[in-house]
Amino acid sequence: MAFRATTSLTGNTGPSYTLKFGIGEFGNSAIGAGGTDLPFDNASYTLSVIPEPGTALLMGLGLAGLALRGRRE
């Protein structure tokens, strides 16, 4: 997602911002125009994916079932 801010009716443009979203990643970069200083440039944040408790429970039940099946044979 990106947008550009227009500062006047003559078509001059202000800073351009770009937001990037992805799986397990959030990034934000800002590029100044016309000598504008921005508080950050190319800052990115990485998020870790944490499995839901229900997913861990189902995986544990599946492993327990495989272990019981292996004991029977």
WOGIBEL-V781771 format. One record per pair of residues at least 24 apart in sequence whose C-alpha atoms are under 10 Angstrom apart, sorted by sequence separation. I is the first residue (numbers start at 1). J is the second residue. If there is no record, write none. Layout:
i->I j->J
i->I j->J
//
This chain:
i->18 j->42
i->20 j->44
i->23 j->47
i->24 j->48
i->25 j->49
i->19 j->44
i->23 j->48
i->24 j->49
i->23 j->49
//
